[in-house]
């Protein structure tokens, strides 16, 4: 199956759209997308960047989403944004070693630092503000 194409959007627009995805679909931890259709930070970025999810959610496709999203410029930007705002961490377990390095900090922020959808929405909007200011 060929990989889906990325949406033709700026990094800032993908970040803002990801915040809107979380507002509309809901937020979750521990999965890219849960059985209610709620998404984590990575899941919101993927959807905002143009990834089309199957229904019902299939957790066994998480690696497909990771592979599709990892090279996207918005993913690299939010990774750098999170890393600049926090101390880098080492992997704590073998299960964490399965997460691709660029995505690890994003995944960790969603599952262990953020305590609400609003935390993630604010992070995305703040990062979008910073990216847009850098483009002027």
N, CA and C of each residue as an Amber inpcrd file, in Angstrom:
protein
   408
   0.8400000  -1.1750000   0.0000000   0.0000000   0.0000000   0.0000000
   0.8900000   1.2450000   0.0000000   0.7140000   2.1770000  -0.9360000
   1.5450000   3.3780000  -0.9670000   1.2500000   4.2770000   0.2240000
   2.2800000   4.9970000   0.6370000   2.1160000   5.9330000   1.7500000
   1.2190000   7.0880000   1.3220000   0.4490000   7.6030000   2.2540000
  -0.4150000   8.7520000   1.9860000   0.4420000  10.0030000   1.8110000
  -0.0410000  10.9410000   1.0250000   0.6780000  12.1970000   0.8100000
   0.4340000  13.1580000   1.9710000   1.4290000  13.9840000   2.2580000
   1.2620000  15.0210000   3.2620000   0.3970000  16.1300000   2.7040000
  -0.3710000  16.7550000   3.5660000  -1.1610000  17.9190000   3.1670000
  -0.2040000  19.0740000   2.8390000  -0.5980000  19.9250000   1.9180000
   0.2220000  21.0660000   1.5240000  -0.0490000  22.2260000   2.4860000
   0.6450000  22.1960000   3.6360000   0.4480000  23.2010000   4.6850000
   1.8100000  23.5890000   5.2460000   1.8860000  24.7860000   5.7970000
   3.1020000  25.2020000   6.4930000   3.2010000  24.4550000   7.8260000
   4.3910000  24.4920000   8.3910000   4.5970000  23.9000000   9.7210000
   3.6410000  24.5390000  10.7360000   3.5630000  25.8600000  10.7220000
   2.6750000  26.5550000  11.6600000   1.2330000  26.1330000  11.5060000
   0.7840000  25.9600000  10.2670000  -0.6060000  25.5490000  10.0480000
  -0.8520000  24.1230000  10.5220000   0.1050000  23.2330000  10.3140000
  -0.0410000  21.8600000  10.8100000  -0.1410000  21.8750000  12.3370000
   0.6880000  22.6750000  12.9930000   0.6440000  22.7430000  14.4620000
  -0.6990000  23.2890000  14.9450000  -1.1850000  24.3470000  14.3130000
  -2.4950000  24.9070000  14.7040000  -3.6270000  23.9180000  14.4150000
  -3.5570000  23.2500000  13.2680000  -4.5820000  22.2590000  12.9330000
  -4.5510000  21.0780000  13.8960000  -3.3580000  20.7040000  14.3480000
  -3.2550000  19.6130000  15.3250000  -3.9430000  19.9970000  16.6370000
  -3.7900000  21.2560000  17.0470000  -4.4980000  21.7300000  18.2490000
  -6.0050000  21.6190000  18.0450000  -6.4650000  21.9660000  16.8630000
  -7.9030000  21.8820000  16.5590000  -8.3760000  20.4260000  16.5180000
  -7.5430000  19.5380000  16.0090000  -7.8950000  18.1050000  16.0010000
  -8.1500000  17.6320000  17.4300000  -7.2810000  18.0240000  18.3530000
  -7.4700000  17.6180000  19.7500000  -8.7440000  18.2370000  20.3150000
  -9.0190000  19.4920000  20.0000000 -10.2730000  20.1170000  20.4670000
 -11.4890000  19.3500000  19.9640000 -11.4640000  18.9500000  18.7050000
 -12.6320000  18.2920000  18.1010000 -12.7300000  16.8090000  18.4390000
 -11.5970000  16.0980000  18.3540000 -11.6260000  14.6390000  18.5190000
 -11.4220000  14.1880000  19.9520000 -10.8270000  15.0490000  20.7670000
 -10.4780000  14.6670000  22.1250000  -9.0310000  14.2150000  22.1920000
  -8.5230000  14.1150000  23.4240000  -7.1130000  13.8120000  23.6700000
  -6.9860000  12.5240000  24.4550000  -5.9410000  11.7570000  24.1520000
  -5.6880000  10.5300000  24.8960000  -4.2020000  10.3870000  25.1820000
  -3.8960000   9.4810000  26.0690000  -2.5190000   9.1170000  26.3850000
  -2.3900000   7.6140000  26.2000000  -1.1890000   7.1610000  25.8370000
  -0.9280000   5.7320000  25.7380000  -1.2210000   5.1110000  24.3940000
  -1.7400000   5.8790000  23.4690000  -2.0700000   5.3590000  22.1470000
  -2.1020000   6.5290000  21.1630000  -1.7560000   6.2560000  19.9280000
  -1.8560000   7.2950000  18.8910000  -3.3130000   7.7350000  18.7670000
  -4.2100000   6.7500000  18.8020000  -5.6460000   7.0010000  18.6680000
  -6.3850000   5.9020000  19.4040000  -7.2760000   6.2800000  20.3030000
  -7.9690000   5.2580000  21.0870000  -9.2850000   4.8420000  20.4210000
  -9.9840000   3.9410000  21.0690000 -11.2210000   3.3890000  20.4910000
 -12.3530000   4.4080000  20.4290000 -12.2150000   5.5310000  21.1000000
 -13.2070000   6.5990000  21.0040000 -12.8720000   7.5720000  19.8780000
 -11.6930000   7.3810000  19.2540000 -11.2510000   8.2900000  18.2020000
 -10.4370000   9.4590000  18.7160000 -10.1840000   9.4910000  20.0410000
  -9.3490000  10.5460000  20.6140000  -7.9050000  10.3110000  20.2060000
  -7.1330000  11.3790000  20.0910000  -5.7600000  11.2650000  19.6130000
  -4.7650000  11.8290000  20.6190000  -3.5440000  11.3110000  20.5620000
  -2.4570000  11.8900000  21.3300000  -1.8130000  12.9890000  20.4870000
  -0.7650000  13.5980000  20.9970000  -0.0690000  14.6510000  20.2680000
   0.4120000  14.1540000  18.9090000   1.0200000  12.9740000  18.8680000
   1.4810000  12.4250000  17.5820000   0.3160000  12.1460000  16.6480000
  -0.7650000  11.6110000  17.1870000  -1.9430000  11.3280000  16.3740000
  -2.5660000  12.5850000  15.8020000  -2.5750000  13.6520000  16.6000000
  -3.1140000  14.9350000  16.1260000  -2.2230000  15.5200000  15.0400000
  -0.9030000  15.4440000  15.2250000   0.0160000  15.9300000  14.1910000
  -0.1800000  15.1730000  12.8900000  -0.3080000  13.8620000  12.9940000
  -0.4940000  13.0510000  11.7880000  -1.7750000  13.4340000  11.0580000
  -2.8660000  13.5390000  11.8040000  -4.1390000  13.8970000  11.1740000
  -4.0700000  15.2960000  10.5580000  -3.4670000  16.2450000  11.2630000
  -3.3440000  17.6130000  10.7590000  -2.4640000  17.6670000   9.5080000
  -1.5050000  16.7680000   9.4370000  -0.5900000  16.7370000   8.2920000
  -1.1660000  15.9720000   7.1040000  -2.3490000  15.3780000   7.2830000
  -3.0170000  14.7250000   6.1650000  -3.1830000  13.2240000   6.2650000
  -2.7580000  12.6030000   7.3720000  -2.9260000  11.1610000   7.5150000
  -4.4010000  10.8430000   7.6940000  -4.8870000   9.8800000   6.9400000
  -6.2940000   9.4740000   7.0410000  -6.3830000   8.1650000   7.8030000
  -6.9840000   8.2470000   8.9750000  -7.1210000   7.0750000   9.8350000
  -8.2380000   6.1560000   9.3660000  -8.0310000   4.8540000   9.6280000
  -9.0810000   3.8590000   9.4020000 -10.0630000   3.9220000  10.5720000
 -11.2440000   3.4180000  10.3500000 -12.1930000   3.2360000  11.4450000
 -12.6460000   1.8030000  11.4340000 -12.6740000   1.0980000  12.5390000
 -12.3030000   1.5550000  13.8770000 -10.7850000   1.6910000  14.0020000
 -10.3320000   2.3910000  15.0670000  -8.8940000   2.5570000  15.2710000
  -8.1930000   1.2050000  15.3570000  -6.9890000   1.1460000  14.8370000
  -6.2120000  -0.0780000  14.8300000  -4.8500000   0.2200000  15.4350000
  -4.6580000  -0.1620000  16.7090000  -3.3980000   0.1520000  17.3840000
  -2.2130000  -0.5390000  16.7180000  -2.4770000  -1.5750000  15.9360000
  -1.3880000  -2.2780000  15.2740000  -0.8300000  -1.4930000  14.0950000
  -1.4560000  -0.3780000  13.7420000  -0.9560000   0.4750000  12.6700000
  -0.1440000   1.6460000  13.2030000   0.1210000   1.6960000  14.5020000
   0.8670000   2.8180000  15.0760000   2.2210000   2.9960000  14.3920000
   2.9270000   1.8950000  14.1100000   4.2360000   2.0160000  13.4630000
   4.1100000   2.6080000  12.0690000   3.0270000   2.3170000  11.3740000
   2.7990000   2.9230000  10.0540000   2.6640000   4.4390000  10.1980000
   1.9350000   4.8680000  11.2200000   1.7690000   6.3030000  11.4690000
   3.1220000   6.9180000  11.8300000   3.8980000   6.2560000  12.7020000
   5.2170000   6.7630000  13.0750000   6.0980000   6.9530000  11.8370000
   6.1490000   5.9260000  10.9810000   6.9930000   5.9870000   9.7840000
   6.5530000   7.1100000   8.8510000   5.2590000   7.3090000   8.7430000
   4.7200000   8.3430000   7.8590000   5.0150000   9.7330000   8.4090000
   4.8900000   9.9070000   9.7200000   4.9870000  11.2230000  10.3420000
   6.4180000  11.6720000  10.6040000   7.3060000  10.7520000  10.9370000
   8.6350000  11.1260000  11.4080000   9.3680000  12.1110000  10.4950000
   9.3640000  11.9610000   9.1830000  10.1110000  12.9250000   8.3640000
   9.3960000  14.2580000   8.1340000   8.1830000  14.4250000   8.6260000
   7.4450000  15.6630000   8.3870000   8.1110000  16.8230000   9.1270000
   8.2760000  17.9840000   8.4880000   8.9280000  19.1320000   9.1380000
   8.2360000  19.5870000  10.4310000   6.9330000  19.4610000  10.5330000
   6.2340000  19.8610000  11.7670000   6.6180000  18.9520000  12.9240000
   6.8830000  17.6990000  12.6330000   7.2960000  16.7490000  13.6720000
   8.6740000  17.1430000  14.2030000   9.5900000  17.4550000  13.3080000
  10.9280000  17.8800000  13.7220000  10.8560000  19.1870000  14.5170000
   9.9870000  20.0870000  14.0950000   9.8770000  21.3770000  14.7730000
   9.3370000  21.2280000  16.1940000   8.2840000  20.4420000  16.3700000
   7.7170000  20.2900000  17.7130000   8.6800000  19.5110000  18.6100000
   9.4300000  18.5760000  18.0290000  10.4640000  17.8630000  18.7770000
  11.4770000  18.8620000  19.3320000  11.9960000  19.7390000  18.4720000
  12.9740000  20.7400000  18.9010000  12.3660000  21.6820000  19.9430000
  11.1200000  22.0520000  19.7440000  10.4370000  22.9610000  20.6740000
  10.3150000  22.3310000  22.0580000   9.9000000  21.0720000  22.1110000
   9.7600000  20.3650000  23.3930000  11.1370000  20.1740000  24.0250000
  12.1020000  19.7610000  23.2180000  13.4410000  19.4970000  23.7540000
  14.0770000  20.7630000  24.3330000  13.8610000  21.9020000  23.6890000
  14.4140000  23.1610000  24.1740000  13.7850000  23.5730000  25.5090000
  12.5630000  23.1360000  25.7450000  11.8400000  23.5330000  26.9530000
  12.0020000  22.5460000  28.1010000  12.6980000  21.4350000  27.8650000
  12.8110000  20.4260000  28.9160000  14.1730000  19.7460000  28.8540000
  14.4570000  18.9770000  29.8900000  15.7030000  18.2230000  29.9030000
  15.5460000  16.9720000  29.0580000  16.5350000  16.6930000  28.1990000
  16.4670000  15.4480000  27.4340000  16.4740000  14.2530000  28.3830000
  15.8300000  13.1870000  27.9840000  15.7670000  12.0090000  28.8380000
  16.3630000  10.8040000  28.1420000  16.7630000   9.8720000  28.9780000
  17.2370000   8.5890000  28.4670000  16.0530000   7.6340000  28.4520000
  16.1420000   6.6070000  27.6160000  15.0830000   5.6030000  27.5650000
  15.0740000   4.8280000  28.8680000  13.8820000   4.6220000  29.4230000
  13.7470000   3.9390000  30.6990000  13.4950000   2.4460000  30.5740000
  13.0740000   1.9890000  29.4210000  12.7030000   0.5870000  29.2950000
  12.8690000   0.1200000  27.8630000  12.8100000  -1.1810000  27.6760000
  12.8830000  -1.7370000  26.3290000  11.7060000  -1.2840000  25.4760000
  10.5140000  -1.1180000  26.0760000   9.3580000  -0.6940000  25.2990000
   9.5550000   0.7170000  24.7670000  10.2290000   1.5750000  25.5350000
  10.5110000   2.9250000  25.0510000  11.5230000   2.8920000  23.9140000
  12.3950000   1.8910000  23.9050000  13.4010000   1.7900000  22.8450000
  12.7550000   1.5000000  21.4940000  11.5240000   1.0060000  21.4950000
  10.8120000   0.7260000  20.2490000  10.3160000   1.9990000  19.5740000
  10.2390000   3.0950000  20.3050000   9.7570000   4.3590000  19.7550000
  10.9070000   5.0280000  19.0120000  10.6600000   5.4820000  17.8060000
  11.7060000   6.1040000  17.0070000  12.2420000   7.3400000  17.7270000
  13.5690000   7.5750000  17.6900000  14.1830000   8.6310000  18.5080000
  13.5530000  10.0140000  18.3580000  13.2730000  10.4540000  17.1430000
  12.6860000  11.7790000  16.9650000  11.3260000  11.8720000  17.6430000
  10.5850000  10.7860000  17.5990000   9.2360000  10.7960000  18.1490000
   9.2130000  10.5880000  19.6600000  10.3210000  10.0950000  20.2210000
  10.3340000   9.7450000  21.6350000   9.9870000  10.9270000  22.5290000
  10.6120000  12.0780000  22.3020000  10.3610000  13.2390000  23.1570000
   8.9120000  13.7100000  23.0240000   8.3450000  13.6110000  21.8370000
   6.9480000  14.0080000  21.6180000   6.0230000  13.0510000  22.3670000
   6.2860000  11.7750000  22.2010000   5.4940000  10.7460000  22.8880000
   5.5890000  10.9170000  24.4020000   6.8070000  11.1320000  24.9130000
   6.9990000  11.2850000  26.3450000   6.2460000  12.5110000  26.8660000
   6.3350000  13.6120000  26.1610000   5.6150000  14.8170000  26.5830000
   4.1200000  14.5150000  26.7140000   3.5480000  13.8900000  25.7020000
   2.1170000  13.6010000  25.7130000   1.7250000  12.6910000  26.8740000
   2.4950000  11.6340000  27.0850000   2.0840000  10.6100000  28.0420000
   2.5220000  10.8700000  29.4810000   3.5930000  11.6640000  29.6840000
   4.1240000  11.8140000  31.0380000   4.2660000  13.2480000  31.5260000
   4.2550000  14.2140000  30.6300000   4.3950000  15.6080000  31.0550000
   3.0410000  16.3140000  31.0200000   2.3560000  16.2200000  29.9180000
   1.0410000  16.8660000  29.7850000   0.0460000  16.1980000  30.7310000
  -0.7830000  17.0210000  31.3370000  -1.8040000  16.4560000  32.2250000
  -3.2130000  16.7060000  31.7050000  -3.3130000  17.4100000  30.5640000
  -4.6360000  17.6810000  30.0090000  -4.5250000  18.0010000  28.5220000
  -5.6590000  17.9500000  27.8580000  -5.7150000  18.3490000  26.4510000
  -5.2570000  19.7940000  26.3030000  -5.6230000  20.6240000  27.2750000
  -5.2520000  22.0450000  27.2020000  -3.7440000  22.2380000  27.2200000
  -3.0200000  21.4030000  27.9800000  -1.5500000  21.4730000  27.9660000
  -1.0110000  21.2610000  26.5600000  -1.5390000  20.2560000  25.8790000
  -1.0600000  19.9150000  24.5370000  -1.4850000  20.9840000  23.5290000
  -2.7040000  21.4510000  23.6400000  -3.1940000  22.5100000  22.7490000
  -2.3470000  23.7710000  22.9090000  -2.0440000  24.1440000  24.1530000
  -1.2080000  25.3180000  24.3930000   0.1920000  25.1310000  23.8260000
   0.7710000  23.9450000  24.0060000   2.0810000  23.6510000  23.4470000
   2.0740000  23.8370000  21.9290000   1.0740000  23.2710000  21.2740000
   0.9820000  23.3690000  19.8110000   0.8160000  24.8130000  19.3460000
  -0.0490000  25.5530000  20.0040000  -0.2660000  26.9500000  19.6120000
   0.9590000  27.8190000  19.9000000   1.6310000  27.5860000  21.0350000
   2.8520000  28.3370000  21.3430000   3.9430000  28.0360000  20.3220000
   4.0900000  26.7700000  19.9570000   5.0890000  26.3920000  18.9480000
   4.7440000  27.0060000  17.5930000   3.4650000  27.0230000  17.2500000
   3.0400000  27.6430000  15.9860000   3.3450000  29.1350000  15.9850000
   3.0940000  29.8040000  17.1120000   3.4200000  31.2340000  17.2290000
   4.9130000  31.4650000  16.9880000   5.7350000  30.6460000  17.6110000
   7.1850000  30.7860000  17.4730000   7.6140000  30.5290000  16.0320000
   7.0650000  29.4880000  15.4150000   7.4340000  29.1810000  14.0260000
   7.0190000  30.3480000  13.1040000   5.7960000  30.8300000  13.2780000
   5.3070000  31.9200000  12.4180000   6.1300000  33.1950000  12.6010000
   6.5440000  33.4860000  13.8410000   7.3860000  34.6590000  14.0890000
   8.7450000  34.5160000  13.4080000   9.2390000  33.2870000  13.3430000
  10.5430000  33.0590000  12.6990000  10.4830000  33.1890000  11.1810000
   9.2730000  33.1770000  10.6190000   9.1090000  33.2710000   9.1690000
   8.9630000  34.7080000   8.6800000   8.9000000  35.6740000   9.5910000
   8.7040000  37.0820000   9.2110000  10.0160000  37.7630000   8.9030000
